[in-house]
């Protein structure tokens, strides 16, 4: 459950086990808890080609050596990330509307994973349509059902990258990819005791990823350790002519694993924008979370950081009252999803537009609009938009001003800061989302046994005893390298992840599947 990429690679290099063994063990771990046992419903489907691909990669390792630090490692990807049809998997955003549809080919991130020698183990469940269909519980999709958190029975896994978070948290894969428009990597990483990197918009290609908004969508790693997230980010980042936003990124992708320095925080100036998370009237952040967060500040000081507290975003309160993000996302979604659907090679259901999706759901209510999961108000709201107009451009311009020039960048410059920190729960993700700026979250703590359990959906609860929460590092555009270093230094000092106690842990280990073990 805690295995790192390096540990898995060492075992593969030494011949202790093979990639076939890894795939076999992960498949058995998924089978234990996914649709039986605790029924976490983290994985929508596994890759029927994974064992054959593992066999080829084992042979290649023996003959030519490994391609990268990901060679032969099984990675779960969210079910909005396209994988070529020949694998035998669907790409559906959790919806029956796209079941059996044929994508033009691999998404760029899937293509890069394969090129690095990774094995795409399967597709993770998610909040359907990346939580952009309506007011639905996090982690629910028509195809996947209700995903739940492994740290407390029926706890909210958060979303929309719910299954990616759960899969990585309890070792159903070596690691996972999620996507984020606003909170969809950070929140499930926060609630599943993980490291999550929400990259700057443009650092990682979105080509072949079912969209919400070209202005805010991004794809990033969700792993157990910062080093693993850094290795994954190094592989998936970089220019792509199929996504012109990537052309604004730095031309050379650094090896983010070289940022892993336990002394990275020495001399760093870190700001605390308290008004974003410490105002209950605006964010409702849990007081216990803030107590643990304040303890983390002392840890950062001990690691050599100078803490500027408070270091508020000038636009913080205005962001909480703004409707700009809704205007931008609704408009972008209608245009971007219509383009995506039109470019599919085949769609057996005939769905080719957002209007078709709404109608499909109405006509297939038993599958897509069951009791307690019937809302598609965001779809309807987006369908009513009329394209790029003056209101849209004003909202987009104002969002950039609120998130960037009067927001994150203003605070960084005013206080001469290297980064900002906040607790990951709550309103933390919004300024970075509208700015298109990066966040890295790492484990911070766990709710106490006496926390008041509250409903989070028809069957889910949050907060709950033992459920994790995280610490977020934020920076300006393309500052991921620096943030990786800070997150790593904090993680290695605290090792908070190891304090977590999930109520369900798969029992299958590599020793159970290796032929002839013990030797």
C-alpha positions, 0 to 999 in steps of 0.5 A: 500500500505504501510502495514507491515507484523507486521500490517497485522499479528496484524489484523489477530490476533485480528480478524479484518480480515482473510487471506481469506479477504487478498487474496480476496483484493489482487486479486481485486487489481491485477485485477484493474491494471494488464491487465486493467486500467494501464495494468502494467502486473506485475502478470502472473497468480494467484493461484487458490488454494489460497483462499482454502489455506487461509481458512485452515490457518485461521482455523489453526490460531484459533485452534493452533495459527500461525506458524510464522510471515508469517502465512496467508500472501499472497506472490508473487513469480517470475515465475522461482520459481517452485510451485507444480502442484497441486496448479494449477499454471505454472512455465515457466520463462515467456516462452510459451515453458514451459507452461503446464510443470509439475515440480517435486514439490515445489522449496525449497523456496516455500516449506519453505514459505508454512511451515511458513504458507505463501500463494503463491498468484501467479506468477510474470512476469519477463524478460523472462528467467530471462533476459538471452535469448537476448537483450530484454527490461526489464520486457518483457516475451512472456507469461506476455507481457511488465511489466511497472513501477507504478511510471511513465507511461511506465517507465522501471520496471527493471529486471529480477524480474520486476513483483515481484518489481511492485507487492510489490511496490503498494500492490498487495501482502504482499511481493514478492520473486525475483531471481538474477544472476546480478542485478535482485533483486537490480535493480527492487527494486531500480526502484520500491521504495523497499527494496531488499535483494540479499543474498550471494550465498549459503544462500538460496537454488536454488533447483527448481528455473529455473537456469542461473548459479549455481555460481551466482544465488540466491533468495531473498525478495523484500518488502516495508520495511526492517523488512519485508525483514528480516522476509522473509529472515529468513524463506527462508534461510538455508541448503538444501541437494538439493543445495550443495552450501548451505552447505557452509553457517553457520549452524544456520540461525539467526533471521534477525529481531533481527538485526533491530536496529535503532542504528546499524550504531553507530561506523560502518565503511562504505566505498564508492568505488567511482570508481565503480559508479562515473566514467561516462566513465565506469558506466554512473551514473546519476549526480543527483543520485550522489548528493542525494547519497552524502546527504545520506552519511551525514545522515549516519554520523549523525547516528554514522557511520564513512565514509571512502571516497573513499574506492575503490575496487582495481579491479574496473576498471578491472571488467568493462573491463573483459569478465569473467562473460559472459564466466562463465554464458554462460557455466553454463546456457547451463549445468544448464538449460539442467539439469533442463529441463531434470528433469521436469516430463512432458513438453507438448512442448517437450522442453528438451534442450537449443537447443530445446528452440531455435528451439521452439522460431523459430517455434513459433515466433508469441508467442516468437519472436514478432517484437521488442522482437525477439532476442535470441542471448544469448541463441545461444551464450550459446548453442555454449559453449563446457562445462567446459574447461580451459578457463571456469575455468580460467574465474571463478577463475579470477572472484572470484579474481576480486570480492572477494580477489582483490575486495570487501574483499580487500577494506573491509580489507584495510580500516578496514570497516564493509560494503560498500555503493553505489547508486543502479543504474548502475554498483553497482551489478557486483562486488557482483555478480561475488563474490557471495556476498550480497547486500541490497538496500533501497529507496534513492530518486526519479528523478526530474520532469525536468529529461531528459526522455530516451528510455529503450525499444520499449515502456519503458522509463528510467529515468523518473520523479518520478521514484525511485532509491536506496542506496545499502549496500554491504558486505562480504560473509554471512554478511546479518545480519550486513547489515540488521541492517545498512539498517534498521537504514537508512530506519527508519531515512529517511522513503524515501519510503513514499515520492514516488508518483506512478501514479497508485495505486489500490483502493481496501482496506480490508474494501471493502471485509470484510463482514459486515464492518463497524461494 
